[in-house]
Structure formats: C-alpha cells, structure tokens
Amino acid sequence: MRFSQLITLVFALIIAEQLNATENNTVFGSVECSQYNKKKNELNWQYGYKNWWAGYLTGTGVIFKQGKSPDKMPEGQNFILSIGSYCNTNPSSNLKNAIDKYIADQVKAGHATLPNNQMQPTPNNGSAE
C-alpha cells in the first residue's frame, strides 16, 4: 500500500471514530422521549442514562426522604417506570422534562425537598401549570 493511501485510510478511520464518539457523548437531558423509548433497553444507553440521571438529580439539589431515593429499591424501579410513563405519554418531550416531572411529583407527595432558593421544576414539557 502506498504511503498516500495509508494516510488517507488513517484520516478516514479518525473521522469515523470522531463520529462514533459524538454519538457516545450525547447530552441525555436533550434526548427526546421517542428516542429514549427506542433505546432504553440497550445496555450502552442504560449506562449513559443512569449516569446522567444521577448527575442531574445531584445537580438539582433535591433531597429525598430516607428510603425514597431512586438509588434504593423499590424506589429505583418507580423512578424508571415514572420516566418511561412520562416518555410514553409525551414522546416529543425530553428526559430533562421527564425527570423534572418526577422531582415535582416527589416534592408534591412529600417524599423530597428542594433547596429554598431553587425554583420548582416544571412538570409538563417545560411549561408552567
């Protein structure tokens, strides 16, 4: 193989890897619910969703009452079912709105609190009720 062909091949592989890396670095909050519904059972996506959810919940400052945190079972299953239910009902919405709805429901039920200086999450597609 000539040197110029080898260089062309190397550049093609680099570009292909960058395209793959872009897909792997998805900002999960902006993922549409319809996309979540399609990919939620794929292991690579599950890993990304779980890590993003944990970071987002931490970032909001939400404090769950003991035994009500999504990192505990059965609350973890309730969290996933809540996100799935929201996304089935609102396929054009996104995961950020789904989690905001979950947080708002938990605060309303008395299972969680938010810091006093933080606005309450908006529960429906980012629009206030």
Beta strands, then each sheet from edge to edge (+ up, - down):
strand 1: 63-64
strand 2: 112-113
sheet 1: 1+ 2-
end
